Amino acid sequence: MGQPEFSKGTVNKYRAALLEHGQSAASVNLALSAIRKLATEPVDNGYLDPTAAAGVERVPGVSRRGVRTGNWLIRE
C-alpha cells in the first residue's frame, strides 16, 4: 500500500474525521478551503488529473448553525 490517493473520497473521509474529533464548523470549513486551493496546484503542474481536482473542489462544507454573539450595531 502506498500513499493514499488525493481524491474526493479521501477529502470526505478527512472531513468526517475532523467532525468526529469535535472540530467546529468554522475550523472544518477553513481546512476544506485550504485543501480546495491545494488541489489546483498539482493540476497546474501536471501531477493531478483535472477531473480529480474538480471532485475535491466539490466536497461540501459544513453548515454553520447558531447565533452570532457580541455587540452589533443597531439603528439607534
N, CA, C and O atoms as a CHARMM CRD file, in Angstrom:
* protein
*
  304
    1    1 MET  N      0.84200  -1.19100   0.00000 PROA 1      0.00000
    2    1 MET  CA     0.00000   0.00000   0.00000 PROA 1      0.00000
    3    1 MET  C      0.87800   1.24100   0.00000 PROA 1      0.00000
    4    1 MET  O      1.72800   1.39200   0.87800 PROA 1      0.00000
    5    2 GLY  N      0.69900   2.09300  -0.92300 PROA 2      0.00000
    6    2 GLY  CA     1.46300   3.32800  -0.98300 PROA 2      0.00000
    7    2 GLY  C      0.75700   4.43500  -0.23000 PROA 2      0.00000
    8    2 GLY  O      0.05500   4.20400   0.75500 PROA 2      0.00000
    9    3 GLN  N      0.95800   5.61100  -0.71000 PROA 3      0.00000
   10    3 GLN  CA     0.29900   6.76900  -0.11500 PROA 3      0.00000
   11    3 GLN  C     -1.17200   6.78300  -0.51900 PROA 3      0.00000
   12    3 GLN  O     -1.51900   6.30000  -1.59700 PROA 3      0.00000
   13    4 PRO  N     -2.04200   7.33200   0.33300 PROA 4      0.00000
   14    4 PRO  CA    -3.45300   7.41600  -0.03500 PROA 4      0.00000
   15    4 PRO  C     -3.64600   8.35900  -1.22100 PROA 4      0.00000
   16    4 PRO  O     -2.90200   9.32400  -1.39800 PROA 4      0.00000
   17    5 GLU  N     -4.63700   8.06300  -2.00600 PROA 5      0.00000
   18    5 GLU  CA    -4.93800   8.85900  -3.19400 PROA 5      0.00000
   19    5 GLU  C     -5.56100  10.18800  -2.79200 PROA 5      0.00000
   20    5 GLU  O     -6.35600  10.25200  -1.85400 PROA 5      0.00000
   21    6 PHE  N     -5.20000  11.24000  -3.50000 PROA 6      0.00000
   22    6 PHE  CA    -5.79100  12.55700  -3.26700 PROA 6      0.00000
   23    6 PHE  C     -7.03800  12.64400  -4.13000 PROA 6      0.00000
   24    6 PHE  O     -6.96000  12.94800  -5.32000 PROA 6      0.00000
   25    7 SER  N     -8.17800  12.37900  -3.52900 PROA 7      0.00000
   26    7 SER  CA    -9.42800  12.32300  -4.27700 PROA 7      0.00000
   27    7 SER  C    -10.56200  12.87100  -3.42100 PROA 7      0.00000
   28    7 SER  O    -10.37400  13.19600  -2.24800 PROA 7      0.00000
   29    8 LYS  N    -11.73200  12.96700  -4.02200 PROA 8      0.00000
   30    8 LYS  CA   -12.91000  13.45100  -3.31600 PROA 8      0.00000
   31    8 LYS  C    -13.23900  12.55000  -2.13100 PROA 8      0.00000
   32    8 LYS  O    -13.61300  13.03100  -1.06200 PROA 8      0.00000
   33    9 GLY  N    -13.10000  11.24600  -2.32600 PROA 9      0.00000
   34    9 GLY  CA   -13.37900  10.30400  -1.24700 PROA 9      0.00000
   35    9 GLY  C    -12.45200  10.48500  -0.06000 PROA 9      0.00000
   36    9 GLY  O    -12.89000  10.42300   1.08900 PROA 9      0.00000
   37   10 THR  N    -11.17500  10.70900  -0.32800 PROA 10     0.00000
   38   10 THR  CA   -10.19800  10.91900   0.73500 PROA 10     0.00000
   39   10 THR  C    -10.50600  12.20000   1.50300 PROA 10     0.00000
   40   10 THR  O    -10.41800  12.23100   2.73000 PROA 10     0.00000
   41   11 VAL  N    -10.86400  13.24100   0.78500 PROA 11     0.00000
   42   11 VAL  CA   -11.17600  14.52100   1.43700 PROA 11     0.00000
   43   11 VAL  C    -12.46800  14.40000   2.24500 PROA 11     0.00000
   44   11 VAL  O    -12.58200  14.99300   3.31800 PROA 11     0.00000
   45   12 ASN  N    -13.43700  13.64100   1.74200 PROA 12     0.00000
   46   12 ASN  CA   -14.66500  13.40600   2.51100 PROA 12     0.00000
   47   12 ASN  C    -14.37600  12.65900   3.80800 PROA 12     0.00000
   48   12 ASN  O    -14.97100  12.96200   4.84100 PROA 12     0.00000
   49   13 LYS  N    -13.46500  11.68000   3.76500 PROA 13     0.00000
   50   13 LYS  CA   -13.08200  10.94600   4.97700 PROA 13     0.00000
   51   13 LYS  C    -12.39300  11.88300   5.96900 PROA 13     0.00000
   52   13 LYS  O    -12.63100  11.80000   7.17400 PROA 13     0.00000
   53   14 TYR  N    -11.54500  12.77000   5.46400 PROA 14     0.00000
   54   14 TYR  CA   -10.86300  13.73400   6.31700 PROA 14     0.00000
   55   14 TYR  C    -11.87700  14.67300   6.97300 PROA 14     0.00000
   56   14 TYR  O    -11.76900  14.98000   8.16000 PROA 14     0.00000
   57   15 ARG  N    -12.85900  15.12400   6.19500 PROA 15     0.00000
   58   15 ARG  CA   -13.92300  15.99500   6.71900 PROA 15     0.00000
   59   15 ARG  C    -14.66600  15.29000   7.85200 PROA 15     0.00000
   60   15 ARG  O    -14.92000  15.88400   8.90000 PROA 15     0.00000
   61   16 ALA  N    -15.01400  14.01000   7.63500 PROA 16     0.00000
   62   16 ALA  CA   -15.72700  13.23600   8.65200 PROA 16     0.00000
   63   16 ALA  C    -14.86500  13.06300   9.90600 PROA 16     0.00000
   64   16 ALA  O    -15.37300  13.14000  11.02400 PROA 16     0.00000
   65   17 ALA  N    -13.56300  12.82800   9.71900 PROA 17     0.00000
   66   17 ALA  CA   -12.66700  12.66300  10.86800 PROA 17     0.00000
   67   17 ALA  C    -12.57100  13.94500  11.68600 PROA 17     0.00000
   68   17 ALA  O    -12.54300  13.89600  12.91600 PROA 17     0.00000
   69   18 LEU  N    -12.52100  15.09500  11.00900 PROA 18     0.00000
   70   18 LEU  CA   -12.47600  16.36700  11.73300 PROA 18     0.00000
   71   18 LEU  C    -13.74600  16.55900  12.56600 PROA 18     0.00000
   72   18 LEU  O    -13.68400  17.01100  13.71000 PROA 18     0.00000
   73   19 LEU  N    -14.87900  16.21600  11.99000 PROA 19     0.00000
   74   19 LEU  CA   -16.14000  16.35500  12.72200 PROA 19     0.00000
   75   19 LEU  C    -16.21100  15.38300  13.89700 PROA 19     0.00000
   76   19 LEU  O    -16.72900  15.72900  14.95900 PROA 19     0.00000
   77   20 GLU  N    -15.69300  14.16600  13.71100 PROA 20     0.00000
   78   20 GLU  CA   -15.68100  13.18000  14.79600 PROA 20     0.00000
   79   20 GLU  C    -14.82700  13.64500  15.96700 PROA 20     0.00000
   80   20 GLU  O    -15.13800  13.34900  17.12000 PROA 20     0.00000
   81   21 HSD  N    -13.75700  14.36800  15.67700 PROA 21     0.00000
   82   21 HSD  CA   -12.87400  14.85400  16.72500 PROA 21     0.00000
   83   21 HSD  C    -13.37500  16.15100  17.36200 PROA 21     0.00000
   84   21 HSD  O    -12.66800  16.76300  18.16300 PROA 21     0.00000
   85   22 GLY  N    -14.57900  16.56600  17.01300 PROA 22     0.00000
   86   22 GLY  CA   -15.19400  17.71000  17.66700 PROA 22     0.00000
   87   22 GLY  C    -14.78600  19.07200  17.14200 PROA 22     0.00000
   88   22 GLY  O    -14.97900  20.07600  17.82800 PROA 22     0.00000
   89   23 GLN  N    -14.23200  19.13200  15.95500 PROA 23     0.00000
   90   23 GLN  CA   -13.87000  20.42500  15.38100 PROA 23     0.00000
   91   23 GLN  C    -15.13000  21.22300  15.05700 PROA 23     0.00000
   92   23 GLN  O    -16.15600  20.65200  14.68600 PROA 23     0.00000
   93   24 SER  N    -15.04800  22.52700  15.19700 PROA 24     0.00000
   94   24 SER  CA   -16.20100  23.37600  14.88800 PROA 24     0.00000
   95   24 SER  C    -16.39800  23.45400  13.37000 PROA 24     0.00000
   96   24 SER  O    -15.49700  23.13300  12.59500 PROA 24     0.00000
   97   25 ALA  N    -17.57900  23.88000  12.97300 PROA 25     0.00000
   98   25 ALA  CA   -17.88600  24.01700  11.54700 PROA 25     0.00000
   99   25 ALA  C    -16.92400  25.00100  10.88600 PROA 25     0.00000
  100   25 ALA  O    -16.48800  24.78000   9.75600 PROA 25     0.00000
  101   26 ALA  N    -16.59500  26.07300  11.57700 PROA 26     0.00000
  102   26 ALA  CA   -15.67700  27.06700  11.01500 PROA 26     0.00000
  103   26 ALA  C    -14.28900  26.47500  10.78900 PROA 26     0.00000
  104   26 ALA  O    -13.65700  26.75100   9.76900 PROA 26     0.00000
  105   27 SER  N    -13.81000  25.66500  11.72800 PROA 27     0.00000
  106   27 SER  CA   -12.49300  25.04500  11.58300 PROA 27     0.00000
  107   27 SER  C    -12.46800  24.04700  10.43100 PROA 27     0.00000
  108   27 SER  O    -11.50100  23.99700   9.67000 PROA 27     0.00000
  109   28 VAL  N    -13.52200  23.25900  10.30200 PROA 28     0.00000
  110   28 VAL  CA   -13.60500  22.27900   9.22100 PROA 28     0.00000
  111   28 VAL  C    -13.65900  23.00200   7.88100 PROA 28     0.00000
  112   28 VAL  O    -12.97000  22.61500   6.93700 PROA 28     0.00000
  113   29 ASN  N    -14.47200  24.04400   7.79600 PROA 29     0.00000
  114   29 ASN  CA   -14.58500  24.78800   6.53900 PROA 29     0.00000
  115   29 ASN  C    -13.26800  25.47100   6.16700 PROA 29     0.00000
  116   29 ASN  O    -12.93300  25.57200   4.98700 PROA 29     0.00000
  117   30 LEU  N    -12.52900  25.93400   7.15800 PROA 30     0.00000
  118   30 LEU  CA   -11.23000  26.54800   6.90200 PROA 30     0.00000
  119   30 LEU  C    -10.25100  25.51200   6.33200 PROA 30     0.00000
  120   30 LEU  O     -9.51900  25.79700   5.38400 PROA 30     0.00000
  121   31 ALA  N    -10.24600  24.31600   6.91400 PROA 31     0.00000
  122   31 ALA  CA    -9.36500  23.25300   6.42300 PROA 31     0.00000
  123   31 ALA  C     -9.76000  22.83500   5.00400 PROA 31     0.00000
  124   31 ALA  O     -8.89600  22.62100   4.15400 PROA 31     0.00000
  125   32 LEU  N    -11.05800  22.72200   4.75500 PROA 32     0.00000
  126   32 LEU  CA   -11.52000  22.33400   3.41900 PROA 32     0.00000
  127   32 LEU  C    -11.17800  23.40400   2.38500 PROA 32     0.00000
  128   32 LEU  O    -10.86100  23.08500   1.23900 PROA 32     0.00000
  129   33 SER  N    -11.24100  24.65600   2.78500 PROA 33     0.00000
  130   33 SER  CA   -10.88400  25.73800   1.87500 PROA 33     0.00000
  131   33 SER  C     -9.42000  25.63000   1.46200 PROA 33     0.00000
  132   33 SER  O     -9.08900  25.80600   0.29000 PROA 33     0.00000
  133   34 ALA  N     -8.55000  25.34200   2.41600 PROA 34     0.00000
  134   34 ALA  CA    -7.13100  25.19100   2.11000 PROA 34     0.00000
  135   34 ALA  C     -6.89200  23.99600   1.19200 PROA 34     0.00000
  136   34 ALA  O     -6.06800  24.06700   0.28000 PROA 34     0.00000
  137   35 ILE  N     -7.60700  22.90400   1.42900 PROA 35     0.00000
  138   35 ILE  CA    -7.45000  21.71400   0.59100 PROA 35     0.00000
  139   35 ILE  C     -7.94200  21.98800  -0.82600 PROA 35     0.00000
  140   35 ILE  O     -7.32700  21.53700  -1.79200 PROA 35     0.00000
  141   36 ARG  N     -9.03300  22.71500  -0.95700 PROA 36     0.00000
  142   36 ARG  CA    -9.54100  23.05700  -2.29200 PROA 36     0.00000
  143   36 ARG  C     -8.51400  23.89200  -3.06000 PROA 36     0.00000
  144   36 ARG  O     -8.28600  23.66900  -4.24900 PROA 36     0.00000
  145   37 LYS  N     -7.90500  24.84300  -2.37700 PROA 37     0.00000
  146   37 LYS  CA    -6.86400  25.65900  -3.02400 PROA 37     0.00000
  147   37 LYS  C     -5.65500  24.79600  -3.38300 PROA 37     0.00000
  148   37 LYS  O     -5.05100  24.97600  -4.44000 PROA 37     0.00000
  149   38 LEU  N     -5.30800  23.86700  -2.50500 PROA 38     0.00000
  150   38 LEU  CA    -4.17700  22.98600  -2.74300 PROA 38     0.00000
  151   38 LEU  C     -4.40700  22.08900  -3.95500 PROA 38     0.00000
  152   38 LEU  O     -3.44800  21.71600  -4.63000 PROA 38     0.00000
  153   39 ALA  N     -5.64500  21.74000  -4.24000 PROA 39     0.00000
  154   39 ALA  CA    -5.95500  20.84000  -5.35600 PROA 39     0.00000
  155   39 ALA  C     -5.62500  21.46600  -6.71000 PROA 39     0.00000
  156   39 ALA  O     -5.39200  20.73900  -7.67600 PROA 39     0.00000
  157   40 THR  N     -5.60100  22.77200  -6.80000 PROA 40     0.00000
  158   40 THR  CA    -5.34300  23.40900  -8.09600 PROA 40     0.00000
  159   40 THR  C     -3.86700  23.38500  -8.48600 PROA 40     0.00000
  160   40 THR  O     -3.54400  23.34700  -9.67300 PROA 40     0.00000
  161   41 GLU  N     -2.97400  23.40800  -7.50800 PROA 41     0.00000
  162   41 GLU  CA    -1.53300  23.48200  -7.80200 PROA 41     0.00000
  163   41 GLU  C     -1.00700  22.25000  -8.53700 PROA 41     0.00000
  164   41 GLU  O     -0.29600  22.41500  -9.52800 PROA 41     0.00000
  165   42 PRO  N     -1.32200  21.01000  -8.10000 PROA 42     0.00000
  166   42 PRO  CA    -0.81300  19.85900  -8.84800 PROA 42     0.00000
  167   42 PRO  C     -1.40200  19.74500 -10.25200 PROA 42     0.00000
  168   42 PRO  O     -0.76300  19.18700 -11.14500 PROA 42     0.00000
  169   43 VAL  N     -2.60200  20.26200 -10.45600 PROA 43     0.00000
  170   43 VAL  CA    -3.19100  20.26000 -11.79800 PROA 43     0.00000
  171   43 VAL  C     -2.38800  21.18100 -12.70800 PROA 43     0.00000
  172   43 VAL  O     -2.09000  20.83400 -13.85100 PROA 43     0.00000
  173   44 ASP  N     -2.04100  22.35300 -12.19300 PROA 44     0.00000
  174   44 ASP  CA    -1.25500  23.31600 -12.98100 PROA 44     0.00000
  175   44 ASP  C      0.10800  22.75500 -13.38300 PROA 44     0.00000
  176   44 ASP  O      0.64800  23.09800 -14.43400 PROA 44     0.00000
  177   45 ASN  N      0.65800  21.88300 -12.52600 PROA 45     0.00000
  178   45 ASN  CA     1.98600  21.31300 -12.80100 PROA 45     0.00000
  179   45 ASN  C      1.92400  19.93600 -13.45600 PROA 45     0.00000
  180   45 ASN  O      2.96300  19.32200 -13.70000 PROA 45     0.00000
  181   46 GLY  N      0.72400  19.44800 -13.74100 PROA 46     0.00000
  182   46 GLY  CA     0.56700  18.18400 -14.43900 PROA 46     0.00000
  183   46 GLY  C      0.69100  16.94300 -13.58700 PROA 46     0.00000
  184   46 GLY  O      0.88700  15.85500 -14.12800 PROA 46     0.00000
  185   47 TYR  N      0.58500  17.06200 -12.26600 PROA 47     0.00000
  186   47 TYR  CA     0.69300  15.90800 -11.37400 PROA 47     0.00000
  187   47 TYR  C     -0.64900  15.29300 -10.99700 PROA 47     0.00000
  188   47 TYR  O     -0.68500  14.17700 -10.48000 PROA 47     0.00000
  189   48 LEU  N     -1.74300  15.98800 -11.24000 PROA 48     0.00000
  190   48 LEU  CA    -3.06300  15.50600 -10.85600 PROA 48     0.00000
  191   48 LEU  C     -4.03200  15.72300 -12.00000 PROA 48     0.00000
  192   48 LEU  O     -3.99400  16.74700 -12.68300 PROA 48     0.00000
  193   49 ASP  N     -4.89400  14.75200 -12.19600 PROA 49     0.00000
  194   49 ASP  CA    -5.90900  14.82700 -13.23300 PROA 49     0.00000
  195   49 ASP  C     -6.90600  15.94600 -12.89800 PROA 49     0.00000
  196   49 ASP  O     -7.35900  16.03100 -11.75600 PROA 49     0.00000
  197   50 PRO  N     -7.25500  16.79800 -13.85600 PROA 50     0.00000
  198   50 PRO  CA    -8.21600  17.88100 -13.58200 PROA 50     0.00000
  199   50 PRO  C     -9.56600  17.38100 -13.08100 PROA 50     0.00000
  200   50 PRO  O    -10.24100  18.07500 -12.32100 PROA 50     0.00000
  201   51 THR  N     -9.96500  16.17900 -13.50200 PROA 51     0.00000
  202   51 THR  CA   -11.23900  15.62100 -13.03700 PROA 51     0.00000
  203   51 THR  C    -11.18300  15.32500 -11.54200 PROA 51     0.00000
  204   51 THR  O    -12.14600  15.57900 -10.81900 PROA 51     0.00000
  205   52 ALA  N    -10.06000  14.78900 -11.08100 PROA 52     0.00000
  206   52 ALA  CA    -9.90200  14.50000  -9.65400 PROA 52     0.00000
  207   52 ALA  C     -9.90500  15.79700  -8.84200 PROA 52     0.00000
  208   52 ALA  O    -10.50600  15.85800  -7.76900 PROA 52     0.00000
  209   53 ALA  N     -9.24000  16.82200  -9.34900 PROA 53     0.00000
  210   53 ALA  CA    -9.20700  18.11100  -8.64900 PROA 53     0.00000
  211   53 ALA  C    -10.59800  18.73000  -8.58200 PROA 53     0.00000
  212   53 ALA  O    -10.96300  19.34200  -7.57800 PROA 53     0.00000
  213   54 ALA  N    -11.37200  18.56900  -9.65600 PROA 54     0.00000
  214   54 ALA  CA   -12.73500  19.10500  -9.65300 PROA 54     0.00000
  215   54 ALA  C    -13.58200  18.39200  -8.60000 PROA 54     0.00000
  216   54 ALA  O    -14.42500  19.01300  -7.95300 PROA 54     0.00000
  217   55 GLY  N    -13.35900  17.09700  -8.43000 PROA 55     0.00000
  218   55 GLY  CA   -14.07700  16.35400  -7.39600 PROA 55     0.00000
  219   55 GLY  C    -13.73200  16.84500  -6.00900 PROA 55     0.00000
  220   55 GLY  O    -14.61300  16.97700  -5.15900 PROA 55     0.00000
  221   56 VAL  N    -12.46600  17.11600  -5.76900 PROA 56     0.00000
  222   56 VAL  CA   -12.02400  17.62900  -4.47200 PROA 56     0.00000
  223   56 VAL  C    -12.65200  18.99000  -4.20700 PROA 56     0.00000
  224   56 VAL  O    -13.05400  19.27800  -3.08000 PROA 56     0.00000
  225   57 GLU  N    -12.73800  19.81900  -5.22400 PROA 57     0.00000
  226   57 GLU  CA   -13.31100  21.15300  -5.05700 PROA 57     0.00000
  227   57 GLU  C    -14.80900  21.11600  -4.76800 PROA 57     0.00000
  228   57 GLU  O    -15.36500  22.08800  -4.25600 PROA 57     0.00000
  229   58 ARG  N    -15.46400  20.00400  -5.09400 PROA 58     0.00000
  230   58 ARG  CA   -16.91000  19.88300  -4.86100 PROA 58     0.00000
  231   58 ARG  C    -17.26500  19.26700  -3.51200 PROA 58     0.00000
  232   58 ARG  O    -18.44500  19.04500  -3.24000 PROA 58     0.00000
  233   59 VAL  N    -16.29000  18.98600  -2.66500 PROA 59     0.00000
  234   59 VAL  CA   -16.58300  18.46900  -1.32600 PROA 59     0.00000
  235   59 VAL  C    -17.32900  19.55400  -0.56300 PROA 59     0.00000
  236   59 VAL  O    -16.83500  20.67600  -0.44300 PROA 59     0.00000
  237   60 PRO  N    -18.51000  19.23600  -0.04600 PROA 60     0.00000
  238   60 PRO  CA   -19.31300  20.28100   0.60700 PROA 60     0.00000
  239   60 PRO  C    -18.74600  20.68800   1.95800 PROA 60     0.00000
  240   60 PRO  O    -18.16000  19.87900   2.67600 PROA 60     0.00000
  241   61 GLY  N    -18.93200  21.94000   2.28000 PROA 61     0.00000
  242   61 GLY  CA   -18.54700  22.43600   3.59200 PROA 61     0.00000
  243   61 GLY  C    -19.60000  22.06000   4.62000 PROA 61     0.00000
  244   61 GLY  O    -20.61700  21.45100   4.29000 PROA 61     0.00000
  245   62 VAL  N    -19.34900  22.42600   5.85200 PROA 62     0.00000
  246   62 VAL  CA   -20.27200  22.14400   6.94700 PROA 62     0.00000
  247   62 VAL  C    -21.10400  23.39200   7.18000 PROA 62     0.00000
  248   62 VAL  O    -20.56400  24.49400   7.27100 PROA 62     0.00000
  249   63 SER  N    -22.42100  23.22200   7.27800 PROA 63     0.00000
  250   63 SER  CA   -23.26700  24.38800   7.52200 PROA 63     0.00000
  251   63 SER  C    -23.08900  24.83800   8.96800 PROA 63     0.00000
  252   63 SER  O    -23.01000  24.02700   9.89100 PROA 63     0.00000
  253   64 ARG  N    -23.02900  26.13900   9.12900 PROA 64     0.00000
  254   64 ARG  CA   -22.84300  26.69800  10.46200 PROA 64     0.00000
  255   64 ARG  C    -24.20300  27.03200  11.04500 PROA 64     0.00000
  256   64 ARG  O    -25.07100  27.59700  10.38000 PROA 64     0.00000
  257   65 ARG  N    -24.35800  26.66900  12.29200 PROA 65     0.00000
  258   65 ARG  CA   -25.62900  26.92700  12.96800 PROA 65     0.00000
  259   65 ARG  C    -25.36200  27.71900  14.23100 PROA 65     0.00000
  260   65 ARG  O    -24.26100  27.68600  14.77900 PROA 65     0.00000
  261   66 GLY  N    -26.37000  28.42500  14.68400 PROA 66     0.00000
  262   66 GLY  CA   -26.22000  29.20000  15.90300 PROA 66     0.00000
  263   66 GLY  C    -26.44800  30.67000  15.63300 PROA 66     0.00000
  264   66 GLY  O    -26.80200  31.07400  14.52500 PROA 66     0.00000
  265   67 VAL  N    -26.24300  31.44100  16.64500 PROA 67     0.00000
  266   67 VAL  CA   -26.41700  32.88300  16.52400 PROA 67     0.00000
  267   67 VAL  C    -25.08900  33.56500  16.80300 PROA 67     0.00000
  268   67 VAL  O    -24.25500  33.05200  17.55000 PROA 67     0.00000
  269   68 ARG  N    -24.91200  34.69200  16.21200 PROA 68     0.00000
  270   68 ARG  CA   -23.70100  35.46900  16.45300 PROA 68     0.00000
  271   68 ARG  C    -23.82700  36.17600  17.79100 PROA 68     0.00000
  272   68 ARG  O    -24.88600  36.69400  18.14600 PROA 68     0.00000
  273   69 THR  N    -22.74700  36.18400  18.50900 PROA 69     0.00000
  274   69 THR  CA   -22.75200  36.87500  19.79000 PROA 69     0.00000
  275   69 THR  C    -21.83900  38.08500  19.69600 PROA 69     0.00000
  276   69 THR  O    -20.95000  38.15400  18.84800 PROA 69     0.00000
  277   70 GLY  N    -22.07400  39.01100  20.56300 PROA 70     0.00000
  278   70 GLY  CA   -21.22500  40.19800  20.58300 PROA 70     0.00000
  279   70 GLY  C    -22.04200  41.46200  20.47000 PROA 70     0.00000
  280   70 GLY  O    -23.27200  41.42200  20.46700 PROA 70     0.00000
  281   71 ASN  N    -21.36500  42.56800  20.37800 PROA 71     0.00000
  282   71 ASN  CA   -22.01700  43.86400  20.26100 PROA 71     0.00000
  283   71 ASN  C    -22.18100  44.20200  18.78600 PROA 71     0.00000
  284   71 ASN  O    -21.19800  44.45500  18.09000 PROA 71     0.00000
  285   72 TRP  N    -23.39900  44.20600  18.31800 PROA 72     0.00000
  286   72 TRP  CA   -23.67400  44.51600  16.92000 PROA 72     0.00000
  287   72 TRP  C    -24.31700  45.88900  16.82500 PROA 72     0.00000
  288   72 TRP  O    -25.01000  46.34200  17.73600 PROA 72     0.00000
  289   73 LEU  N    -24.07100  46.52600  15.71700 PROA 73     0.00000
  290   73 LEU  CA   -24.64200  47.84800  15.52100 PROA 73     0.00000
  291   73 LEU  C    -26.16100  47.76800  15.47500 PROA 73     0.00000
  292   73 LEU  O    -26.73300  46.83800  14.90600 PROA 73     0.00000
  293   74 ILE  N    -26.78800  48.73500  16.07000 PROA 74     0.00000
  294   74 ILE  CA   -28.24300  48.82600  15.98800 PROA 74     0.00000
  295   74 ILE  C    -28.59100  50.17800  15.39100 PROA 74     0.00000
  296   74 ILE  O    -27.73900  51.06000  15.28400 PROA 74     0.00000
  297   75 ARG  N    -29.85000  50.33400  15.00400 PROA 75     0.00000
  298   75 ARG  CA   -30.29200  51.52800  14.31800 PROA 75     0.00000
  299   75 ARG  C    -30.08700  52.79800  15.16200 PROA 75     0.00000
  300   75 ARG  O    -29.81800  53.86500  14.61000 PROA 75     0.00000
  301   76 GLU  N    -30.20700  52.69500  16.43800 PROA 76     0.00000
  302   76 GLU  CA   -30.07700  53.84800  17.31700 PROA 76     0.00000
  303   76 GLU  C    -28.64400  54.28100  17.33200 PROA 76     0.00000
  304   76 GLU  O    -28.29800  55.24600  18.01400 PROA 76     0.00000
